[in-house]
Amino acid sequence: MKNLILIRHAKSSWNYPVQDIDRPLIQRGIDDAHLISMDYLKYLPSNFVIFSSSAIRASETAMIFSKTFLYPIDNIYFSDDLYTFDENKLEKIIKSTNNEFENVILFGHNDAITNFVNKFGDIFIDNVPTSGLVWLQFEIDFWEKINKGKTKTTIFPKNLKCFLIKLRKNFCVFY
């Protein structure tokens, strides 16, 4: 069995005169990444590998999660190939993953992530938001054989924030 946890990079800024690949996270993105990574701890497998796009916003998000998971930042595999918005390219990369890895956590970009989870998961997701996490499970032994899997869980910042607000005030306001 293979588990793929796809995480869209956290909210980044367009307010810097830099190339797209160099855009940094904003405070909301940092806060959301911490929120999602803490919530995912209850599902975290005992062994896993982390792959990340080399884009600043994705790598910063991966580093926040790795600190929460007590995963050495030096062990994150950063790849220029994961700086893609194309689900077909993302699919090729995932299908070429070393089969010794049962659990892969991957940080990337939209539209690749949303389109990938809709192609391979069993739940339609209109849009995976920034910091959004989707866990897909495949009943296979080889990554190159992935096909329709099961969407085990989704964790999106808006839902966690709503839950926290409900706990505090007995109501929810989306923003």
Buried (B, 14 or more C-beta within 10 A) or exposed (E): EBBBBBBBBBBBBEEEEEEEEEBBBBEBBBBBBBBBBEBBEEEBEEEBBBBBBEBBBBBBBBBBBBBBBEBEEEEBEBBEEBBBBEBEBBBEBBEEBEEEBBBBBBBBBBBBBBBBBBBBBEEEBEEBBBBBBBBBBBEBEEBEEBEEBEBBBBBBBBBBBBEEBEEEEEEBEEE
